[in-house]
Amino acid sequence: MVIGVIFIDTANGMEHEVYKELEKDLADKKPDTPHLTSLHPIFGEHDMGCIARANDYEQLGRYVVDRVRAIEGVISTRIYTGTELPTDKVPNSSVSIIKD
């Protein structure tokens, strides 16, 4: 399982519409499909941030390109990727694990 922290920039006045569209993905948590685990409006450089989970990096990339960037009002995205690490296997770990 891989994790993507996605920052989204929207067109002026489109924040609410983009948020409402992405909210639909919070409910769609099918195990074999990418889905959002959290979605937040933020203030600063970006308009909103979300965390997505997928089976692999390719699936996560397709989700961002085919789903998130296709939403009307999305201007740009920035994604940081990671993976779940079993903390019991990482010595001296202080890794936070994102769970559904």
C-alpha positions as CSV (number, residue, x, y, z in Angstrom):
1,M,0.0,0.0,0.0
2,V,1.3,3.5,-0.9
3,I,0.2,6.8,0.4
4,G,0.1,10.1,-1.4
5,V,-0.2,13.5,0.3
6,I,-1.7,15.7,-2.4
7,F,-1.8,19.5,-2.4
8,I,-4.4,21.0,-4.7
9,D,-4.6,24.5,-6.2
10,T,-8.0,25.6,-7.5
11,A,-9.3,28.5,-9.6
12,N,-10.6,31.4,-7.7
13,G,-14.1,30.7,-6.4
14,M,-14.0,27.0,-7.3
15,E,-12.7,25.7,-3.9
16,H,-16.1,24.6,-2.7
17,E,-17.0,22.8,-5.9
18,V,-13.7,21.0,-6.0
19,Y,-14.0,20.0,-2.3
20,K,-17.5,18.7,-2.8
21,E,-16.4,16.6,-5.7
22,L,-13.4,15.1,-3.8
23,E,-15.7,14.4,-0.8
24,K,-17.3,11.7,-2.9
25,D,-13.9,9.8,-2.9
26,L,-13.8,9.8,0.9
27,A,-16.8,7.3,1.0
28,D,-15.3,5.1,-1.8
29,K,-12.9,2.9,0.2
30,K,-12.8,-0.2,-1.9
31,P,-9.7,-2.2,-1.1
32,D,-8.4,-2.5,-4.7
33,T,-9.1,1.1,-5.8
34,P,-7.4,4.3,-4.9
35,H,-9.3,6.4,-2.4
36,L,-9.0,9.4,-0.1
37,T,-8.6,8.9,3.6
38,S,-8.8,12.6,4.5
39,L,-9.5,15.9,2.8
40,H,-8.9,19.4,4.3
41,P,-9.3,23.0,3.1
42,I,-6.0,24.7,4.0
43,F,-4.7,28.3,4.0
44,G,-1.4,29.3,2.5
45,E,0.3,28.2,-0.7
46,H,-2.4,25.6,-1.6
47,D,-6.2,25.5,-1.3
48,M,-6.6,22.0,0.0
49,G,-4.8,18.9,1.0
50,C,-5.7,15.3,1.0
51,I,-4.3,11.9,1.7
52,A,-4.9,9.1,-0.8
53,R,-4.1,5.4,-0.6
54,A,-3.5,3.0,-3.5
55,N,-2.0,-0.4,-4.1
56,D,1.1,0.9,-5.9
57,Y,2.7,4.1,-7.2
58,E,1.3,3.7,-10.7
59,Q,-2.2,3.4,-9.4
60,L,-1.7,6.4,-7.2
61,G,-0.3,8.4,-10.2
62,R,-3.3,7.5,-12.4
63,Y,-5.7,8.5,-9.6
64,V,-4.1,12.0,-9.4
65,V,-3.9,12.5,-13.2
66,D,-7.2,10.8,-14.2
67,R,-9.4,11.8,-11.3
68,V,-8.1,14.8,-9.3
69,R,-6.7,16.8,-12.2
70,A,-9.8,16.1,-14.3
71,I,-12.1,17.9,-11.8
72,E,-13.3,21.3,-13.1
73,G,-11.6,24.0,-11.2
74,V,-8.4,22.2,-10.3
75,I,-5.4,24.2,-11.6
76,S,-2.5,22.2,-10.3
77,T,-1.5,19.4,-7.9
78,R,1.6,18.5,-6.0
79,I,2.0,15.0,-4.6
80,Y,4.4,13.6,-2.1
81,T,4.5,9.8,-1.9
82,G,5.3,7.4,0.8
83,T,4.5,3.9,1.9
84,E,3.3,2.1,5.0
85,L,6.1,0.8,7.1
86,P,5.5,-1.8,9.8
87,T,7.0,-0.1,12.9
88,D,7.8,-3.4,14.5
89,K,10.3,-4.1,11.7
90,V,12.0,-0.7,11.8
91,P,14.5,-0.3,14.7
92,N,14.2,2.9,16.8
93,S,11.3,3.9,14.7
94,S,9.2,6.9,15.4
95,V,7.3,6.6,12.1
96,S,3.7,7.6,12.1
97,I,1.5,5.2,10.2
98,I,-1.6,6.6,8.4
99,K,-4.5,4.2,8.9
100,D,-8.1,4.2,7.5
